[in-house]
Amino acid sequence: MIKVEKLSKRYGATTAVQELSFEVPKGEVVGFLGPNGAGKTTTMRIITGSLGATEGRVTLDGQDVFENPRQVKKRIGYLPEVPPLYTDMKVRDYVRFAARLKGVDDIKGAAEATIDRVGLAPVAHRIIDHLSKGFRQRCGVAQALVHNPDVLILDEPYSGLDPAQRMEIRDLLKELAQEDRTVILSTHVLADIEAMCERVVIINKGKMVGQGPISELTKVLGGRTITLSVARPEGLLDILSVMPGVLSVTPGDAGAISLFTEPGDIREQVAAAAVPYGLLEFSGRQSLEDIFLHLTQQAEA
C-alpha cells in the first residue's frame, strides 16, 4: 500500500531524514516511533504530500506522491499533532467545510455520518473553541476521515489529553483500525502502540534503527528487565545479586527491586527466591519501551 524508498530531507546543512525505507501493507496498523526530533513528523508530512523530499520516493499503490499529489491526497486522511481547526466555527460547519475542501460529493451526508461516527453529535451545534481538548481532537479526526480515506496518518493523536480523553480517542482509533484501513500512528504513548499495532518502525536522527513485529524485536534485547516488590526486602538483595544470570540489582522504595539479566529466562528462579520474602508484585515481560530505549540509545553510541 505505502512504500517509502530511500527518503531524505535536508534543510541546508541539517538532515532531518536520511535514506529512510519501509513499507506498510494494506490494512496494517504500524507504529511510527522515535525520540523528539527524530524526523517522524517530517516523514509523515512527506508521505501525505504536504512537504517535498530532497531525495527518494513515496508511493501509494504504485502512485507517486510527488507526481500525482491530488490523486494520492484523496486517499489519505492526515491528523497533524496540532489539528487544523478553525476554532470560531461550529463543529458541523467545520466538518462540512473539510468535506468540501476534499471534494466529497454528498457534503452534508458525509459530514453527518462522520460526526456520528466519531462521537461529535452531542456537540455538533457548538463552537469548536468552547469544546474540551478531547472533543477538539475528535474534530481533528473527523476532518481526516470525512472523505472516507484508505489511509490514515496520525501524528500524536493523544497529545495534551487527560487519561479519560486519551482512552476515548484510543477506543475510537481502534474502531477505525478494524475497518481494513492502512494506519500509520505516531505517539509517545507506547502502551497504546502495543495495544493497536503488531509492527513498528523506529527511527532516530532521521535514520532507521529498527522495524518489524514487536514480538520479533524483543529478540534484539537479549537480556531482560525484571521488577518485583516484596514485603521484606532485607536479605533478598544479597541472594539476587549472586544469582547466576543476574547482571545488576537496583533497590527501590517500599520493597521495590529492579534487576537486569543475561540472555535467557530466569524469571522462575527469581520469583521462587522472592516468595519467602513476601512477594507482592512481579513483572518480567519485555516491553515496547525496553525495545525503544535499547534501539535508540544503541544508535546514539
Summary of the structure (lengths in Angstrom):
residues: 301
radius of gyration: 22.9
end to end distance: 34.1
largest distance: 72.4
contacts: 941
relative contact order: 0.13
helix: 39%
strand: 29%
